[in-house]
Amino acid sequence: MTVVYLCQSGCCPAVVIEDDRVLIGEEGNQVVLKKDEWNALVEKILSGELKKL
C-alpha cells in the first residue's frame, strides 16, 4: 500500500494506492477507483489531456 498526502503536513486528503483499487479523499468523502480506472486517469494526465487548473 502507498499513501500520498496532498499537503506536506499529512492532514489533507490522501491518495491511497492498494493492490486492486485507489482511494482518493478522506473518510466520509472518498472516491474509489478500480485499477483500470486509475490507470486510465494516469494515462490522461501523462498524455496531456488533463492539465493543471
Kinemage of the C-alpha trace (Angstrom):
@kinemage 1
@onewidth
@group {chain A} dominant
@subgroup {mainchain}
@vectorlist {calphas} color= white
{ca met a 1} P 0.000 0.000 0.000
{ca thr a 2} L 1.188 3.517 -0.849
{ca val a 3} L -0.243 6.666 0.765
{ca val a 4} L 0.384 10.117 -0.716
{ca tyr a 5} L -0.974 13.188 1.087
{ca leu a 6} L -1.934 16.262 -0.906
{ca cys a 7} L -0.084 18.549 1.520
{ca gln a 8} L 3.216 18.411 3.412
{ca ser a 9} L 1.754 18.006 6.917
{ca gly a 10} L -0.287 14.843 6.264
{ca cys a 11} L -3.562 16.347 7.468
{ca cys a 12} L -5.014 16.809 3.957
{ca pro a 13} L -6.917 14.336 1.788
{ca ala a 14} L -4.820 11.405 0.616
{ca val a 15} L -4.385 9.098 -2.343
{ca val a 16} L -4.190 5.526 -1.041
{ca ile a 17} L -2.968 3.010 -3.611
{ca glu a 18} L -3.817 -0.599 -2.779
{ca asp a 19} L -3.345 -3.734 -4.888
{ca asp a 20} L -6.646 -3.544 -6.772
{ca arg a 21} L -8.053 -0.071 -6.046
{ca val a 22} L -7.168 3.541 -5.297
{ca leu a 23} L -8.937 5.652 -2.675
{ca ile a 24} L -8.863 9.429 -3.111
{ca gly a 25} L -10.071 11.840 -0.435
{ca glu a 26} L -10.739 11.468 3.246
{ca glu a 27} L -13.042 9.357 5.385
{ca gly a 28} L -16.665 10.208 4.628
{ca asn a 29} L -15.727 11.962 1.385
{ca gln a 30} L -13.872 9.407 -0.681
{ca val a 31} L -13.762 8.221 -4.274
{ca val a 32} L -12.778 4.630 -5.024
{ca leu a 33} L -11.224 3.853 -8.402
{ca lys a 34} L -10.653 0.341 -9.701
{ca lys a 35} L -7.208 -0.459 -11.059
{ca asp a 36} L -8.235 0.120 -14.706
{ca glu a 37} L -9.969 3.413 -13.844
{ca trp a 38} L -6.849 4.646 -12.047
{ca asn a 39} L -4.665 3.631 -14.979
{ca ala a 40} L -6.971 5.491 -17.394
{ca leu a 41} L -6.691 8.634 -15.229
{ca val a 42} L -2.891 8.380 -15.132
{ca glu a 43} L -2.777 7.937 -18.934
{ca lys a 44} L -4.892 11.083 -19.429
{ca ile a 45} L -2.534 13.059 -17.195
{ca leu a 46} L 0.610 11.739 -18.864
{ca ser a 47} L -0.777 12.335 -22.378
{ca gly a 48} L -1.553 15.961 -21.530
{ca glu a 49} L -5.322 15.564 -21.866
{ca leu a 50} L -5.636 16.590 -18.201
{ca lys a 51} L -3.606 19.589 -17.062
{ca lys a 52} L -3.229 21.876 -14.059
{ca leu a 53} L -6.077 24.301 -13.404
